[in-house]
Amino acid sequence: MDEVITRWYQLFNGHLLVDRYLAGDDITQAHFNAVEALSETWRARLYDISWFMKCLNEGISRQANKEDNCTGKFWEGRFKSQALLDETALLSCMAYVDLNPVRAGIAENVQESDYTSIQERLIQLKAYQRTKNKPNKEYTTPAQPYNLLPFLCVFDTHAVPFSYHDYFELVDWSGRHINPKKRGHIDSNQPKLLNAIGLEQDDWLTSVKEFRRQYGSFAGSEHQLRNYAHNHGLSWCKGVG
């Protein structure tokens, strides 16, 4: 209970009864029960994703409205929460997000897609390439950003089990097919990653273009979605009949 109270006080205002409890005041059993009840409410909120998103969005909205000198609703709609059940779902979701600026027509390629993870990875890779061959071997810039989960060709519990070079090729190839106005055209040169995980071209493009509409609360292959529905007593999942 004390740990919950400490964590809550790092984020929010406290409560008079809890303040007295923390100060070591002589409180009645009824007051202590009230403190326990409050801590249980706070405990549930501290691990609730809806509460987390509410607090996160409220702070961003207040800051944005202050900068724009306006009031009113800032976000278009409620956040979406989808469980990614396999590597196919993970990759299509990542590509969907990284290609947002291209689909919106505000960037011609992934290099110019501001505020995306793929742009940050490309910038870091270029910085590494400029420094790795310098005489001073004691300092080299990491090839992948510290604040993003790295890509690896082999399985590792702390990395995305794919080559990030393949991911660059995959997103660029997908973007060229999604946006016909983008310069450059690749006929049937599918990225190696698509063949490695057994994806068909049309299925992959559908996932990237319509990820939000294709899946509901869970995303994955047909096999994974059917298994999930069966194991949780569901008759169907959005994304599979």
C-alpha positions in Angstrom: 0.0 0.0 0.0 2.8 2.4 0.9 4.5 1.8 -2.5 1.2 2.5 -4.3 0.8 5.8 -2.4 4.4 6.8 -3.2 3.9 6.2 -6.9 0.6 8.0 -7.0 2.1 11.0 -5.2 4.8 11.2 -7.9 2.1 11.9 -10.5 -1.0 13.4 -8.8 -2.1 15.4 -5.8 -2.7 13.4 -2.7 -5.5 13.2 -0.1 -5.9 14.7 3.3 -6.4 11.4 5.0 -3.4 9.9 3.2 -1.3 12.9 4.2 -2.1 12.3 7.9 -1.3 8.6 7.5 2.1 9.4 5.9 2.8 12.0 8.6 2.4 9.3 11.3 -0.6 10.9 12.9 -2.8 8.9 15.2 -5.7 8.0 13.0 -8.8 5.9 13.7 -9.4 2.5 12.2 -12.1 4.0 10.0 -9.6 6.5 8.7 -7.1 3.7 8.0 -9.8 1.8 6.2 -10.4 4.8 4.0 -6.7 5.1 3.2 -6.7 1.5 2.2 -9.7 2.0 0.0 -8.1 5.0 -1.7 -4.8 3.1 -2.3 -6.7 0.2 -3.9 -8.4 2.7 -6.3 -5.1 4.3 -7.1 -3.5 0.8 -7.6 -6.1 -0.1 -10.2 -5.6 3.2 -12.0 -1.8 2.9 -12.0 -1.9 -0.2 -14.2 -4.9 0.7 -16.3 -4.1 1.6 -19.8 -7.2 3.8 -20.3 -6.3 5.9 -17.2 -2.7 6.2 -18.5 -3.8 7.4 -21.9 -6.3 9.8 -20.3 -3.5 11.4 -18.3 -1.1 11.4 -21.2 -3.6 12.9 -23.7 -4.8 15.5 -21.2 -1.3 16.9 -20.7 -0.6 17.0 -24.5 -3.9 18.6 -25.2 -3.4 21.3 -22.6 0.0 22.1 -24.0 -1.1 22.1 -27.6 -4.1 24.3 -26.9 -1.9 26.8 -24.9 0.5 27.0 -27.8 -2.3 27.6 -30.3 -4.2 29.9 -27.9 -7.4 28.0 -28.3 -9.7 25.7 -26.4 -11.7 22.6 -27.2 -11.2 19.0 -28.2 -7.7 18.2 -29.4 -7.7 14.4 -30.3 -9.9 13.1 -33.1 -11.0 10.0 -31.2 -10.3 7.6 -28.4 -7.0 5.6 -28.4 -6.9 2.2 -30.0 -5.5 -0.9 -28.2 -4.6 -3.9 -30.3 -2.7 -7.0 -29.2 -0.1 -8.1 -31.8 -0.1 -11.9 -31.8 2.8 -12.6 -34.2 5.6 -11.1 -36.3 3.3 -10.5 -39.2 1.1 -8.3 -37.1 4.1 -6.6 -35.5 5.7 -5.7 -38.8 2.5 -4.5 -40.5 1.7 -2.3 -37.6 5.2 -0.8 -37.5 5.1 -0.2 -41.2 1.6 1.3 -41.0 2.8 3.8 -38.4 6.1 4.6 -40.2 4.3 5.2 -43.5 1.7 7.6 -42.0 3.4 10.8 -43.4 3.7 9.1 -46.9 0.0 8.1 -47.0 -1.0 11.6 -45.8 1.0 13.2 -48.7 3.2 15.3 -46.4 6.4 13.2 -47.2 7.6 11.7 -50.4 9.7 9.0 -48.8 10.6 7.5 -45.5 13.7 9.7 -45.1 11.5 12.7 -45.0 8.9 11.2 -42.7 9.4 13.5 -39.7 8.8 12.2 -36.2 8.8 8.5 -37.2 10.9 5.7 -35.8 12.2 4.7 -39.2 13.6 8.2 -39.8 15.3 8.1 -36.4 16.8 4.8 -37.3 18.1 6.1 -40.6 19.6 9.2 -39.1 21.4 7.1 -36.4 22.7 4.6 -39.1 24.1 7.4 -41.2 25.8 8.9 -38.1 27.3 5.5 -37.4 28.6 5.1 -40.9 30.3 8.5 -40.7 32.2 7.6 -37.5 32.9 3.8 -37.7 36.0 4.2 -39.9 37.6 7.0 -38.0 41.1 6.4 -36.5 39.8 6.8 -33.0 38.4 3.3 -32.2 37.4 4.2 -28.7 34.3 6.0 -29.9 31.7 4.8 -32.3 28.1 5.9 -32.6 25.7 2.9 -32.1 24.1 1.8 -35.3 20.6 1.8 -33.7 19.0 4.4 -31.4 19.1 3.7 -27.7 15.5 4.7 -27.2 14.1 2.2 -29.8 14.0 -1.6 -29.6 16.8 -2.8 -31.9 16.5 -5.1 -34.8 18.5 -8.4 -34.9 18.8 -11.1 -37.5 18.8 -13.8 -34.8 16.3 -14.4 -32.0 16.8 -12.2 -28.9 14.3 -11.5 -26.2 15.4 -7.9 -26.1 15.3 -7.1 -29.9 13.0 -7.4 -32.8 14.1 -10.6 -34.5 14.6 -9.2 -38.0 17.4 -7.4 -39.8 16.7 -3.6 -39.8 18.1 -3.4 -43.3 15.3 -5.8 -44.4 12.8 -3.6 -42.5 14.0 -0.5 -44.4 13.6 -2.3 -47.7 10.2 -3.6 -46.6 8.8 -0.2 -45.7 10.2 1.5 -48.8 8.8 -1.2 -51.0 5.4 -1.0 -49.3 5.4 2.8 -49.6 6.1 2.7 -53.3 3.1 0.5 -53.9 0.7 2.3 -51.5 1.5 5.8 -53.0 1.6 5.6 -56.8 2.7 9.3 -57.0 6.0 8.5 -55.2 9.0 8.5 -57.4 10.4 5.1 -58.3 8.7 1.8 -59.1 9.5 -1.7 -58.1 7.7 -4.4 -60.1 8.0 -7.7 -58.3 11.1 -7.2 -56.1 9.6 -8.3 -52.9 11.8 -7.8 -49.8 13.5 -10.8 -48.4 11.5 -10.5 -45.2 8.2 -11.2 -47.0 9.5 -14.5 -48.3 11.1 -15.5 -45.0 7.8 -15.3 -43.1 5.6 -16.6 -45.9 3.6 -13.5 -46.7 1.8 -12.9 -50.0 2.2 -9.5 -51.7 -1.5 -8.6 -51.8 -2.1 -9.7 -48.1 0.9 -7.6 -46.9 -0.2 -4.4 -48.7 -3.7 -4.8 -47.4 -2.3 -5.1 -43.8 -0.2 -2.0 -44.2 -2.9 0.2 -45.9 -5.8 -0.9 -43.8 -4.3 -2.1 -40.5 -6.7 -0.2 -38.3 -9.8 -1.3 -40.2 -8.6 -4.8 -40.8 -8.2 -5.8 -37.2 -10.1 -5.2 -34.0 -8.7 -5.6 -30.5 -6.2 -8.3 -31.7 -4.0 -8.5 -34.8 -2.3 -11.5 -36.3 -2.4 -14.2 -38.9 -5.6 -16.2 -39.4 -4.2 -19.1 -37.5 -3.2 -16.9 -34.5 -6.6 -15.2 -34.5 -8.5 -18.4 -34.6 -6.4 -19.9 -31.8 -7.0 -16.8 -29.7 -10.7 -16.9 -30.2 -10.9 -20.6 -29.4 -8.7 -20.2 -26.2 -10.8 -17.3 -24.9 -14.2 -18.7 -25.7 -14.9 -16.2 -28.5 -17.0 -17.2 -31.6 -15.0 -14.8 -33.9 -12.3 -12.1 -34.1 -12.3 -9.1 -36.5 -9.9 -9.9 -39.2 -10.9 -13.5 -39.7 -14.3 -15.1 -40.4 
